[in-house]
Amino acid sequence: MSIVQIVESYRDSEDNEFFFRNDPYSTAGVKEMLVWLEEHTDFKVEVIPHWQFKTKTRGSFSDYSYGIRIEK
């Protein structure tokens, strides 16, 4: 049996949530920063699964496919 969660409503992003058009772990500089945060601070980077969010506005500039949440 599979459990499927459906995202039904829109909300503003939280202050600790960041969204990207490209995978941040494949982007030079961003990957190193995220890895450094986890290795040298108390911050943890959590990847937000793509099925948990949709952008409300469509268009090449505002379509986000990747999200992360930074927790302390």
CHARMM internal coordinates of N, CA and C (Angstrom, degrees):
IC EDIT
DIST 1 N 1 CA 1.4570
DIST 1 CA 1 C 1.5253
ANGL 1 N 1 CA 1 C 108.95
DIST 1 C 2 N 1.3142
ANGL 1 CA 1 C 2 N 117.11
DIHE 1 N 1 CA 1 C 2 N 130.59
DIST 2 N 2 CA 1.4561
ANGL 1 C 2 N 2 CA 122.50
DIHE 1 CA 1 C 2 N 2 CA 177.79
DIST 2 CA 2 C 1.5133
ANGL 2 N 2 CA 2 C 110.28
DIHE 1 C 2 N 2 CA 2 C -101.92
DIST 2 C 3 N 1.3148
ANGL 2 CA 2 C 3 N 115.23
DIHE 2 N 2 CA 2 C 3 N 145.43
DIST 3 N 3 CA 1.4635
ANGL 2 C 3 N 3 CA 120.83
DIHE 2 CA 2 C 3 N 3 CA 174.48
DIST 3 CA 3 C 1.5162
ANGL 3 N 3 CA 3 C 106.85
DIHE 2 C 3 N 3 CA 3 C -106.75
DIST 3 C 4 N 1.3158
ANGL 3 CA 3 C 4 N 116.18
DIHE 3 N 3 CA 3 C 4 N 128.73
DIST 4 N 4 CA 1.4598
ANGL 3 C 4 N 4 CA 121.67
DIHE 3 CA 3 C 4 N 4 CA -179.59
DIST 4 CA 4 C 1.5126
ANGL 4 N 4 CA 4 C 108.12
DIHE 3 C 4 N 4 CA 4 C -120.50
DIST 4 C 5 N 1.3177
ANGL 4 CA 4 C 5 N 116.12
DIHE 4 N 4 CA 4 C 5 N 128.17
DIST 5 N 5 CA 1.4531
ANGL 4 C 5 N 5 CA 120.61
DIHE 4 CA 4 C 5 N 5 CA 176.10
DIST 5 CA 5 C 1.5116
ANGL 5 N 5 CA 5 C 108.71
DIHE 4 C 5 N 5 CA 5 C -102.17
DIST 5 C 6 N 1.3100
ANGL 5 CA 5 C 6 N 115.89
DIHE 5 N 5 CA 5 C 6 N 131.28
DIST 6 N 6 CA 1.4602
ANGL 5 C 6 N 6 CA 121.95
DIHE 5 CA 5 C 6 N 6 CA 179.56
DIST 6 CA 6 C 1.5359
ANGL 6 N 6 CA 6 C 108.22
DIHE 5 C 6 N 6 CA 6 C -106.50
DIST 6 C 7 N 1.3134
ANGL 6 CA 6 C 7 N 116.27
DIHE 6 N 6 CA 6 C 7 N 129.37
DIST 7 N 7 CA 1.4549
ANGL 6 C 7 N 7 CA 120.48
DIHE 6 CA 6 C 7 N 7 CA 175.35
DIST 7 CA 7 C 1.5226
ANGL 7 N 7 CA 7 C 106.81
DIHE 6 C 7 N 7 CA 7 C -85.47
DIST 7 C 8 N 1.3263
ANGL 7 CA 7 C 8 N 116.17
DIHE 7 N 7 CA 7 C 8 N 120.11
DIST 8 N 8 CA 1.4618
ANGL 7 C 8 N 8 CA 119.43
DIHE 7 CA 7 C 8 N 8 CA -172.31
DIST 8 CA 8 C 1.5247
ANGL 8 N 8 CA 8 C 115.13
DIHE 7 C 8 N 8 CA 8 C -108.05
DIST 8 C 9 N 1.3236
ANGL 8 CA 8 C 9 N 118.90
DIHE 8 N 8 CA 8 C 9 N -18.71
DIST 9 N 9 CA 1.4558
ANGL 8 C 9 N 9 CA 118.36
DIHE 8 CA 8 C 9 N 9 CA -175.67
DIST 9 CA 9 C 1.5294
ANGL 9 N 9 CA 9 C 110.18
DIHE 8 C 9 N 9 CA 9 C -139.26
DIST 9 C 10 N 1.3200
ANGL 9 CA 9 C 10 N 115.18
DIHE 9 N 9 CA 9 C 10 N 164.25
DIST 10 N 10 CA 1.4557
ANGL 9 C 10 N 10 CA 121.56
DIHE 9 CA 9 C 10 N 10 CA 178.64
DIST 10 CA 10 C 1.5170
ANGL 10 N 10 CA 10 C 109.24
DIHE 9 C 10 N 10 CA 10 C -97.61
DIST 10 C 11 N 1.3180
ANGL 10 CA 10 C 11 N 116.10
DIHE 10 N 10 CA 10 C 11 N 150.06
DIST 11 N 11 CA 1.4587
ANGL 10 C 11 N 11 CA 122.35
DIHE 10 CA 10 C 11 N 11 CA 173.03
DIST 11 CA 11 C 1.5187
ANGL 11 N 11 CA 11 C 107.37
DIHE 10 C 11 N 11 CA 11 C -147.49
DIST 11 C 12 N 1.3020
ANGL 11 CA 11 C 12 N 116.17
DIHE 11 N 11 CA 11 C 12 N 158.83
DIST 12 N 12 CA 1.4617
ANGL 11 C 12 N 12 CA 119.65
DIHE 11 CA 11 C 12 N 12 CA 174.42
DIST 12 CA 12 C 1.5149
ANGL 12 N 12 CA 12 C 108.84
DIHE 11 C 12 N 12 CA 12 C -69.09
DIST 12 C 13 N 1.3275
ANGL 12 CA 12 C 13 N 116.56
DIHE 12 N 12 CA 12 C 13 N 151.97
DIST 13 N 13 CA 1.4595
ANGL 12 C 13 N 13 CA 119.51
DIHE 12 CA 12 C 13 N 13 CA 176.36
DIST 13 CA 13 C 1.5237
ANGL 13 N 13 CA 13 C 108.99
DIHE 12 C 13 N 13 CA 13 C -70.67
DIST 13 C 14 N 1.3224
ANGL 13 CA 13 C 14 N 114.85
DIHE 13 N 13 CA 13 C 14 N 150.70
DIST 14 N 14 CA 1.4581
ANGL 13 C 14 N 14 CA 120.88
DIHE 13 CA 13 C 14 N 14 CA 175.90
DIST 14 CA 14 C 1.5326
ANGL 14 N 14 CA 14 C 108.15
DIHE 13 C 14 N 14 CA 14 C -76.38
DIST 14 C 15 N 1.3314
ANGL 14 CA 14 C 15 N 116.41
DIHE 14 N 14 CA 14 C 15 N 164.53
DIST 15 N 15 CA 1.4721
ANGL 14 C 15 N 15 CA 120.60
DIHE 14 CA 14 C 15 N 15 CA -179.56
DIST 15 CA 15 C 1.5194
ANGL 15 N 15 CA 15 C 112.79
DIHE 14 C 15 N 15 CA 15 C -62.02
DIST 15 C 16 N 1.3344
ANGL 15 CA 15 C 16 N 117.40
DIHE 15 N 15 CA 15 C 16 N -24.71
DIST 16 N 16 CA 1.4664
ANGL 15 C 16 N 16 CA 121.08
DIHE 15 CA 15 C 16 N 16 CA -177.50
DIST 16 CA 16 C 1.5251
ANGL 16 N 16 CA 16 C 113.08
DIHE 15 C 16 N 16 CA 16 C -99.24
DIST 16 C 17 N 1.3255
ANGL 16 CA 16 C 17 N 117.89
DIHE 16 N 16 CA 16 C 17 N 12.41
DIST 17 N 17 CA 1.4666
ANGL 16 C 17 N 17 CA 122.14
DIHE 16 CA 16 C 17 N 17 CA 179.53
DIST 17 CA 17 C 1.5241
ANGL 17 N 17 CA 17 C 109.83
DIHE 16 C 17 N 17 CA 17 C -109.88
DIST 17 C 18 N 1.3277
ANGL 17 CA 17 C 18 N 114.94
DIHE 17 N 17 CA 17 C 18 N 135.20
DIST 18 N 18 CA 1.4637
ANGL 17 C 18 N 18 CA 121.02
DIHE 17 CA 17 C 18 N 18 CA -177.68
DIST 18 CA 18 C 1.5192
ANGL 18 N 18 CA 18 C 108.52
DIHE 17 C 18 N 18 CA 18 C -132.76
DIST 18 C 19 N 1.3302
ANGL 18 CA 18 C 19 N 116.77
DIHE 18 N 18 CA 18 C 19 N 139.72
DIST 19 N 19 CA 1.4572
ANGL 18 C 19 N 19 CA 121.86
DIHE 18 CA 18 C 19 N 19 CA -175.73
DIST 19 CA 19 C 1.5247
ANGL 19 N 19 CA 19 C 110.05
DIHE 18 C 19 N 19 CA 19 C -123.54
DIST 19 C 20 N 1.3347
ANGL 19 CA 19 C 20 N 115.06
DIHE 19 N 19 CA 19 C 20 N 144.56
DIST 20 N 20 CA 1.4548
ANGL 19 C 20 N 20 CA 122.30
DIHE 19 CA 19 C 20 N 20 CA -173.44
DIST 20 CA 20 C 1.5238
ANGL 20 N 20 CA 20 C 110.48
DIHE 19 C 20 N 20 CA 20 C -133.72
DIST 20 C 21 N 1.3173
ANGL 20 CA 20 C 21 N 116.19
DIHE 20 N 20 CA 20 C 21 N 151.07
DIST 21 N 21 CA 1.4670
ANGL 20 C 21 N 21 CA 120.52
DIHE 20 CA 20 C 21 N 21 CA 172.77
DIST 21 CA 21 C 1.5187
ANGL 21 N 21 CA 21 C 110.54
DIHE 20 C 21 N 21 CA 21 C -79.42
DIST 21 C 22 N 1.3330
ANGL 21 CA 21 C 22 N 117.09
DIHE 21 N 21 CA 21 C 22 N -30.07
DIST 22 N 22 CA 1.4688
ANGL 21 C 22 N 22 CA 122.25
DIHE 21 CA 21 C 22 N 22 CA 179.86
DIST 22 CA 22 C 1.5201
ANGL 22 N 22 CA 22 C 108.57
DIHE 21 C 22 N 22 CA 22 C -118.98
DIST 22 C 23 N 1.3162
ANGL 22 CA 22 C 23 N 116.19
DIHE 22 N 22 CA 22 C 23 N 155.91
DIST 23 N 23 CA 1.4577
ANGL 22 C 23 N 23 CA 122.25
DIHE 22 CA 22 C 23 N 23 CA -179.63
DIST 23 CA 23 C 1.5285
ANGL 23 N 23 CA 23 C 110.20
DIHE 22 C 23 N 23 CA 23 C -58.19
DIST 23 C 24 N 1.3381
ANGL 23 CA 23 C 24 N 118.66
DIHE 23 N 23 CA 23 C 24 N 117.86
DIST 24 N 24 CA 1.4616
ANGL 23 C 24 N 24 CA 119.90
DIHE 23 CA 23 C 24 N 24 CA -178.33
DIST 24 CA 24 C 1.5273
ANGL 24 N 24 CA 24 C 112.64
DIHE 23 C 24 N 24 CA 24 C -64.42
DIST 24 C 25 N 1.3294
ANGL 24 CA 24 C 25 N 117.83
DIHE 24 N 24 CA 24 C 25 N -24.52
DIST 25 N 25 CA 1.4587
ANGL 24 C 25 N 25 CA 120.66
DIHE 24 CA 24 C 25 N 25 CA 177.98
DIST 25 CA 25 C 1.5286
ANGL 25 N 25 CA 25 C 112.39
DIHE 24 C 25 N 25 CA 25 C -81.46
DIST 25 C 26 N 1.3305
ANGL 25 CA 25 C 26 N 116.96
DIHE 25 N 25 CA 25 C 26 N -1.87
DIST 26 N 26 CA 1.4658
ANGL 25 C 26 N 26 CA 121.72
DIHE 25 CA 25 C 26 N 26 CA 174.19
DIST 26 CA 26 C 1.5231
ANGL 26 N 26 CA 26 C 111.33
DIHE 25 C 26 N 26 CA 26 C -113.05
DIST 26 C 27 N 1.3162
ANGL 26 CA 26 C 27 N 117.02
DIHE 26 N 26 CA 26 C 27 N 6.49
DIST 27 N 27 CA 1.4557
ANGL 26 C 27 N 27 CA 122.15
DIHE 26 CA 26 C 27 N 27 CA -177.94
DIST 27 CA 27 C 1.5250
ANGL 27 N 27 CA 27 C 109.14
DIHE 26 C 27 N 27 CA 27 C -106.68
DIST 27 C 28 N 1.3376
ANGL 27 CA 27 C 28 N 116.41
DIHE 27 N 27 CA 27 C 28 N 117.84
DIST 28 N 28 CA 1.4689
ANGL 27 C 28 N 28 CA 121.03
DIHE 27 CA 27 C 28 N 28 CA -179.30
DIST 28 CA 28 C 1.5186
ANGL 28 N 28 CA 28 C 110.30
DIHE 27 C 28 N 28 CA 28 C -55.43
DIST 28 C 29 N 1.2790
ANGL 28 CA 28 C 29 N 116.75
DIHE 28 N 28 CA 28 C 29 N 137.74
DIST 29 N 29 CA 1.4604
ANGL 28 C 29 N 29 CA 121.80
DIHE 28 CA 28 C 29 N 29 CA 179.96
DIST 29 CA 29 C 1.5145
ANGL 29 N 29 CA 29 C 111.50
DIHE 28 C 29 N 29 CA 29 C 92.99
DIST 29 C 30 N 1.3208
ANGL 29 CA 29 C 30 N 116.97
DIHE 29 N 29 CA 29 C 30 N -52.78
DIST 30 N 30 CA 1.4681
ANGL 29 C 30 N 30 CA 120.72
DIHE 29 CA 29 C 30 N 30 CA 179.66
DIST 30 CA 30 C 1.5252
ANGL 30 N 30 CA 30 C 109.59
DIHE 29 C 30 N 30 CA 30 C -68.23
DIST 30 C 31 N 1.3232
ANGL 30 CA 30 C 31 N 117.28
DIHE 30 N 30 CA 30 C 31 N -45.56
DIST 31 N 31 CA 1.4638
ANGL 30 C 31 N 31 CA 121.03
DIHE 30 CA 30 C 31 N 31 CA 178.60
DIST 31 CA 31 C 1.5254
ANGL 31 N 31 CA 31 C 110.38
DIHE 30 C 31 N 31 CA 31 C -57.87
DIST 31 C 32 N 1.3239
ANGL 31 CA 31 C 32 N 116.91
DIHE 31 N 31 CA 31 C 32 N -48.63
DIST 32 N 32 CA 1.4560
ANGL 31 C 32 N 32 CA 120.66
DIHE 31 CA 31 C 32 N 32 CA -179.30
DIST 32 CA 32 C 1.5310
ANGL 32 N 32 CA 32 C 111.77
DIHE 31 C 32 N 32 CA 32 C -60.51
DIST 32 C 33 N 1.3271
ANGL 32 CA 32 C 33 N 117.06
DIHE 32 N 32 CA 32 C 33 N -39.03
DIST 33 N 33 CA 1.4536
ANGL 32 C 33 N 33 CA 120.82
DIHE 32 CA 32 C 33 N 33 CA 179.02
DIST 33 CA 33 C 1.5289
ANGL 33 N 33 CA 33 C 111.01
DIHE 32 C 33 N 33 CA 33 C -65.14
DIST 33 C 34 N 1.3304
ANGL 33 CA 33 C 34 N 117.48
DIHE 33 N 33 CA 33 C 34 N -44.48
DIST 34 N 34 CA 1.4592
ANGL 33 C 34 N 34 CA 120.95
DIHE 33 CA 33 C 34 N 34 CA -179.50
DIST 34 CA 34 C 1.5226
ANGL 34 N 34 CA 34 C 111.41
DIHE 33 C 34 N 34 CA 34 C -65.45
DIST 34 C 35 N 1.3240
ANGL 34 CA 34 C 35 N 116.80
DIHE 34 N 34 CA 34 C 35 N -42.58
DIST 35 N 35 CA 1.4693
ANGL 34 C 35 N 35 CA 121.14
DIHE 34 CA 34 C 35 N 35 CA 177.65
DIST 35 CA 35 C 1.5270
ANGL 35 N 35 CA 35 C 109.66
DIHE 34 C 35 N 35 CA 35 C -63.05
DIST 35 C 36 N 1.3258
ANGL 35 CA 35 C 36 N 117.62
DIHE 35 N 35 CA 35 C 36 N -43.18
DIST 36 N 36 CA 1.4595
ANGL 35 C 36 N 36 CA 121.45
DIHE 35 CA 35 C 36 N 36 CA 179.34
DIST 36 CA 36 C 1.5216
ANGL 36 N 36 CA 36 C 110.90
DIHE 35 C 36 N 36 CA 36 C -61.47
DIST 36 C 37 N 1.3269
ANGL 36 CA 36 C 37 N 117.31
DIHE 36 N 36 CA 36 C 37 N -44.00
DIST 37 N 37 CA 1.4684
ANGL 36 C 37 N 37 CA 120.92
DIHE 36 CA 36 C 37 N 37 CA 178.65
DIST 37 CA 37 C 1.5229
ANGL 37 N 37 CA 37 C 111.18
DIHE 36 C 37 N 37 CA 37 C -55.50
DIST 37 C 38 N 1.3305
ANGL 37 CA 37 C 38 N 116.22
DIHE 37 N 37 CA 37 C 38 N -45.71
DIST 38 N 38 CA 1.4649
ANGL 37 C 38 N 38 CA 119.47
DIHE 37 CA 37 C 38 N 38 CA -178.00
DIST 38 CA 38 C 1.5274
ANGL 38 N 38 CA 38 C 112.19
DIHE 37 C 38 N 38 CA 38 C -71.02
DIST 38 C 39 N 1.3144
ANGL 38 CA 38 C 39 N 117.82
DIHE 38 N 38 CA 38 C 39 N -35.59
DIST 39 N 39 CA 1.4634
ANGL 38 C 39 N 39 CA 120.61
DIHE 38 CA 38 C 39 N 39 CA -176.19
DIST 39 CA 39 C 1.5307
ANGL 39 N 39 CA 39 C 113.70
DIHE 38 C 39 N 39 CA 39 C -81.65
DIST 39 C 40 N 1.3324
ANGL 39 CA 39 C 40 N 117.86
DIHE 39 N 39 CA 39 C 40 N -26.10
DIST 40 N 40 CA 1.4659
ANGL 39 C 40 N 40 CA 120.48
DIHE 39 CA 39 C 40 N 40 CA -172.93
DIST 40 CA 40 C 1.5240
ANGL 40 N 40 CA 40 C 114.90
DIHE 39 C 40 N 40 CA 40 C -118.01
DIST 40 C 41 N 1.3151
ANGL 40 CA 40 C 41 N 118.10
DIHE 40 N 40 CA 40 C 41 N -0.52
DIST 41 N 41 CA 1.4662
ANGL 40 C 41 N 41 CA 120.99
DIHE 40 CA 40 C 41 N 41 CA 179.38
DIST 41 CA 41 C 1.5246
ANGL 41 N 41 CA 41 C 108.92
DIHE 40 C 41 N 41 CA 41 C -136.17
DIST 41 C 42 N 1.3181
ANGL 41 CA 41 C 42 N 115.48
DIHE 41 N 41 CA 41 C 42 N -179.85
DIST 42 N 42 CA 1.4665
ANGL 41 C 42 N 42 CA 121.08
DIHE 41 CA 41 C 42 N 42 CA 176.95
DIST 42 CA 42 C 1.5249
ANGL 42 N 42 CA 42 C 112.03
DIHE 41 C 42 N 42 CA 42 C -86.06
DIST 42 C 43 N 1.3178
ANGL 42 CA 42 C 43 N 117.91
DIHE 42 N 42 CA 42 C 43 N 2.99
DIST 43 N 43 CA 1.4567
ANGL 42 C 43 N 43 CA 121.18
DIHE 42 CA 42 C 43 N 43 CA -178.51
DIST 43 CA 43 C 1.5341
ANGL 43 N 43 CA 43 C 110.76
DIHE 42 C 43 N 43 CA 43 C -78.07
DIST 43 C 44 N 1.3150
ANGL 43 CA 43 C 44 N 115.74
DIHE 43 N 43 CA 43 C 44 N 143.57
DIST 44 N 44 CA 1.4682
ANGL 43 C 44 N 44 CA 123.11
DIHE 43 CA 43 C 44 N 44 CA 175.54
DIST 44 CA 44 C 1.5223
ANGL 44 N 44 CA 44 C 107.85
DIHE 43 C 44 N 44 CA 44 C -121.97
DIST 44 C 45 N 1.3172
ANGL 44 CA 44 C 45 N 115.65
DIHE 44 N 44 CA 44 C 45 N 135.47
DIST 45 N 45 CA 1.4666
ANGL 44 C 45 N 45 CA 121.42
DIHE 44 CA 44 C 45 N 45 CA 179.48
DIST 45 CA 45 C 1.5195
ANGL 45 N 45 CA 45 C 107.73
DIHE 44 C 45 N 45 CA 45 C -100.80
DIST 45 C 46 N 1.3259
ANGL 45 CA 45 C 46 N 115.64
DIHE 45 N 45 CA 45 C 46 N 123.16
DIST 46 N 46 CA 1.4613
ANGL 45 C 46 N 46 CA 122.13
DIHE 45 CA 45 C 46 N 46 CA 179.19
DIST 46 CA 46 C 1.5221
ANGL 46 N 46 CA 46 C 108.51
DIHE 45 C 46 N 46 CA 46 C -112.89
DIST 46 C 47 N 1.3146
ANGL 46 CA 46 C 47 N 116.44
DIHE 46 N 46 CA 46 C 47 N 126.44
DIST 47 N 47 CA 1.4595
ANGL 46 C 47 N 47 CA 120.74
DIHE 46 CA 46 C 47 N 47 CA 177.22
DIST 47 CA 47 C 1.5306
ANGL 47 N 47 CA 47 C 108.42
DIHE 46 C 47 N 47 CA 47 C -78.30
DIST 47 C 48 N 1.3209
ANGL 47 CA 47 C 48 N 116.10
DIHE 47 N 47 CA 47 C 48 N 130.14
DIST 48 N 48 CA 1.4622
ANGL 47 C 48 N 48 CA 121.43
DIHE 47 CA 47 C 48 N 48 CA 176.72
DIST 48 CA 48 C 1.5232
ANGL 48 N 48 CA 48 C 107.04
DIHE 47 C 48 N 48 CA 48 C -88.88
DIST 48 C 49 N 1.3356
ANGL 48 CA 48 C 49 N 118.48
DIHE 48 N 48 CA 48 C 49 N 118.67
DIST 49 N 49 CA 1.4643
ANGL 48 C 49 N 49 CA 119.81
DIHE 48 CA 48 C 49 N 49 CA -179.76
DIST 49 CA 49 C 1.5299
ANGL 49 N 49 CA 49 C 110.98
DIHE 48 C 49 N 49 CA 49 C -56.98
DIST 49 C 50 N 1.3461
ANGL 49 CA 49 C 50 N 116.13
DIHE 49 N 49 CA 49 C 50 N 139.65
DIST 50 N 50 CA 1.4696
ANGL 49 C 50 N 50 CA 120.33
DIHE 49 CA 49 C 50 N 50 CA -174.29
DIST 50 CA 50 C 1.5266
ANGL 50 N 50 CA 50 C 113.07
DIHE 49 C 50 N 50 CA 50 C -59.67
DIST 50 C 51 N 1.3098
ANGL 50 CA 50 C 51 N 118.36
DIHE 50 N 50 CA 50 C 51 N -26.95
DIST 51 N 51 CA 1.4652
ANGL 50 C 51 N 51 CA 119.98
DIHE 50 CA 50 C 51 N 51 CA -178.28
DIST 51 CA 51 C 1.5318
ANGL 51 N 51 CA 51 C 111.85
DIHE 50 C 51 N 51 CA 51 C -75.61
DIST 51 C 52 N 1.3295
ANGL 51 CA 51 C 52 N 117.71
DIHE 51 N 51 CA 51 C 52 N -8.81
DIST 52 N 52 CA 1.4613
ANGL 51 C 52 N 52 CA 119.73
DIHE 51 CA 51 C 52 N 52 CA -179.15
DIST 52 CA 52 C 1.5264
ANGL 52 N 52 CA 52 C 112.96
DIHE 51 C 52 N 52 CA 52 C -88.54
DIST 52 C 53 N 1.3151
ANGL 52 CA 52 C 53 N 117.94
DIHE 52 N 52 CA 52 C 53 N -4.25
DIST 53 N 53 CA 1.4628
ANGL 52 C 53 N 53 CA 117.84
DIHE 52 CA 52 C 53 N 53 CA 179.29
DIST 53 CA 53 C 1.5271
ANGL 53 N 53 CA 53 C 110.63
DIHE 52 C 53 N 53 CA 53 C -145.59
DIST 53 C 54 N 1.3081
ANGL 53 CA 53 C 54 N 113.81
DIHE 53 N 53 CA 53 C 54 N 151.93
DIST 54 N 54 CA 1.4585
ANGL 53 C 54 N 54 CA 122.92
DIHE 53 CA 53 C 54 N 54 CA 173.06
DIST 54 CA 54 C 1.5119
ANGL 54 N 54 CA 54 C 106.77
DIHE 53 C 54 N 54 CA 54 C -137.23
DIST 54 C 55 N 1.3109
ANGL 54 CA 54 C 55 N 115.98
DIHE 54 N 54 CA 54 C 55 N 146.64
DIST 55 N 55 CA 1.4524
ANGL 54 C 55 N 55 CA 118.29
DIHE 54 CA 54 C 55 N 55 CA 174.89
DIST 55 CA 55 C 1.5221
ANGL 55 N 55 CA 55 C 108.63
DIHE 54 C 55 N 55 CA 55 C -82.83
DIST 55 C 56 N 1.3099
ANGL 55 CA 55 C 56 N 115.46
DIHE 55 N 55 CA 55 C 56 N 140.74
DIST 56 N 56 CA 1.4605
ANGL 55 C 56 N 56 CA 120.56
DIHE 55 CA 55 C 56 N 56 CA -178.30
DIST 56 CA 56 C 1.5247
ANGL 56 N 56 CA 56 C 110.77
DIHE 55 C 56 N 56 CA 56 C -76.98
DIST 56 C 57 N 1.3244
ANGL 56 CA 56 C 57 N 116.74
DIHE 56 N 56 CA 56 C 57 N -34.52
DIST 57 N 57 CA 1.4564
ANGL 56 C 57 N 57 CA 122.11
DIHE 56 CA 56 C 57 N 57 CA 179.92
DIST 57 CA 57 C 1.5151
ANGL 57 N 57 CA 57 C 108.52
DIHE 56 C 57 N 57 CA 57 C -99.77
DIST 57 C 58 N 1.2947
ANGL 57 CA 57 C 58 N 118.19
DIHE 57 N 57 CA 57 C 58 N 132.11
DIST 58 N 58 CA 1.4624
ANGL 57 C 58 N 58 CA 122.11
DIHE 57 CA 57 C 58 N 58 CA 179.24
DIST 58 CA 58 C 1.5162
ANGL 58 N 58 CA 58 C 110.24
DIHE 57 C 58 N 58 CA 58 C -98.45
DIST 58 C 59 N 1.2991
ANGL 58 CA 58 C 59 N 115.80
DIHE 58 N 58 CA 58 C 59 N 150.41
DIST 59 N 59 CA 1.4575
ANGL 58 C 59 N 59 CA 121.64
DIHE 58 CA 58 C 59 N 59 CA 179.89
DIST 59 CA 59 C 1.5067
ANGL 59 N 59 CA 59 C 108.34
DIHE 58 C 59 N 59 CA 59 C 146.81
DIST 59 C 60 N 1.3007
ANGL 59 CA 59 C 60 N 117.25
DIHE 59 N 59 CA 59 C 60 N 155.99
DIST 60 N 60 CA 1.4627
ANGL 59 C 60 N 60 CA 120.37
DIHE 59 CA 59 C 60 N 60 CA -173.90
DIST 60 CA 60 C 1.5264
ANGL 60 N 60 CA 60 C 112.08
DIHE 59 C 60 N 60 CA 60 C -61.71
DIST 60 C 61 N 1.3324
ANGL 60 CA 60 C 61 N 118.88
DIHE 60 N 60 CA 60 C 61 N -31.69
DIST 61 N 61 CA 1.4552
ANGL 60 C 61 N 61 CA 120.14
DIHE 60 CA 60 C 61 N 61 CA -177.40
DIST 61 CA 61 C 1.5275
ANGL 61 N 61 CA 61 C 112.07
DIHE 60 C 61 N 61 CA 61 C -77.74
DIST 61 C 62 N 1.3246
ANGL 61 CA 61 C 62 N 118.38
DIHE 61 N 61 CA 61 C 62 N -31.50
DIST 62 N 62 CA 1.4582
ANGL 61 C 62 N 62 CA 119.36
DIHE 61 CA 61 C 62 N 62 CA -172.48
DIST 62 CA 62 C 1.5296
ANGL 62 N 62 CA 62 C 114.14
DIHE 61 C 62 N 62 CA 62 C -109.80
DIST 62 C 63 N 1.3131
ANGL 62 CA 62 C 63 N 118.73
DIHE 62 N 62 CA 62 C 63 N 8.16
DIST 63 N 63 CA 1.4612
ANGL 62 C 63 N 63 CA 120.82
DIHE 62 CA 62 C 63 N 63 CA 175.70
DIST 63 CA 63 C 1.5217
ANGL 63 N 63 CA 63 C 109.99
DIHE 62 C 63 N 63 CA 63 C -82.45
DIST 63 C 64 N 1.3177
ANGL 63 CA 63 C 64 N 116.63
DIHE 63 N 63 CA 63 C 64 N 113.73
DIST 64 N 64 CA 1.4594
ANGL 63 C 64 N 64 CA 120.92
DIHE 63 CA 63 C 64 N 64 CA -179.05
DIST 64 CA 64 C 1.5195
ANGL 64 N 64 CA 64 C 109.53
DIHE 63 C 64 N 64 CA 64 C -107.19
DIST 64 C 65 N 1.3241
ANGL 64 CA 64 C 65 N 116.17
DIHE 64 N 64 CA 64 C 65 N 132.65
DIST 65 N 65 CA 1.4595
ANGL 64 C 65 N 65 CA 121.87
DIHE 64 CA 64 C 65 N 65 CA -178.45
DIST 65 CA 65 C 1.5199
ANGL 65 N 65 CA 65 C 112.70
DIHE 64 C 65 N 65 CA 65 C -111.74
DIST 65 C 66 N 1.3234
ANGL 65 CA 65 C 66 N 117.25
DIHE 65 N 65 CA 65 C 66 N -12.62
DIST 66 N 66 CA 1.4695
ANGL 65 C 66 N 66 CA 122.20
DIHE 65 CA 65 C 66 N 66 CA -176.33
DIST 66 CA 66 C 1.5068
ANGL 66 N 66 CA 66 C 109.62
DIHE 65 C 66 N 66 CA 66 C -131.55
DIST 66 C 67 N 1.3269
ANGL 66 CA 66 C 67 N 115.45
DIHE 66 N 66 CA 66 C 67 N 142.29
DIST 67 N 67 CA 1.4570
ANGL 66 C 67 N 67 CA 120.30
DIHE 66 CA 66 C 67 N 67 CA 177.40
DIST 67 CA 67 C 1.5188
ANGL 67 N 67 CA 67 C 110.84
DIHE 66 C 67 N 67 CA 67 C -141.60
DIST 67 C 68 N 1.3239
ANGL 67 CA 67 C 68 N 115.28
DIHE 67 N 67 CA 67 C 68 N 147.87
DIST 68 N 68 CA 1.4554
ANGL 67 C 68 N 68 CA 120.65
DIHE 67 CA 67 C 68 N 68 CA 174.30
DIST 68 CA 68 C 1.5202
ANGL 68 N 68 CA 68 C 109.05
DIHE 67 C 68 N 68 CA 68 C -133.87
DIST 68 C 69 N 1.3071
ANGL 68 CA 68 C 69 N 115.19
DIHE 68 N 68 CA 68 C 69 N 155.29
DIST 69 N 69 CA 1.4588
ANGL 68 C 69 N 69 CA 122.80
DIHE 68 CA 68 C 69 N 69 CA 175.95
DIST 69 CA 69 C 1.5359
ANGL 69 N 69 CA 69 C 106.02
DIHE 68 C 69 N 69 CA 69 C -125.85
DIST 69 C 70 N 1.3173
ANGL 69 CA 69 C 70 N 117.31
DIHE 69 N 69 CA 69 C 70 N 131.23
DIST 70 N 70 CA 1.4555
ANGL 69 C 70 N 70 CA 121.27
DIHE 69 CA 69 C 70 N 70 CA 179.57
DIST 70 CA 70 C 1.5203
ANGL 70 N 70 CA 70 C 108.15
DIHE 69 C 70 N 70 CA 70 C -106.86
DIST 70 C 71 N 1.3274
ANGL 70 CA 70 C 71 N 115.27
DIHE 70 N 70 CA 70 C 71 N 120.87
DIST 71 N 71 CA 1.4801
ANGL 70 C 71 N 71 CA 122.00
DIHE 70 CA 70 C 71 N 71 CA -178.25
DIST 71 CA 71 C 1.5106
ANGL 71 N 71 CA 71 C 109.78
DIHE 70 C 71 N 71 CA 71 C -116.62
DIST 71 C 72 N 1.3008
ANGL 71 CA 71 C 72 N 116.49
DIHE 71 N 71 CA 71 C 72 N 150.60
DIST 72 N 72 CA 1.4623
ANGL 71 C 72 N 72 CA 121.17
DIHE 71 CA 71 C 72 N 72 CA 175.84
DIST 72 CA 72 C 1.5038
ANGL 72 N 72 CA 72 C 109.53
DIHE 71 C 72 N 72 CA 72 C -110.45
END
COOR INIT
IC SEED 1 N 1 CA 1 C
IC BUILD
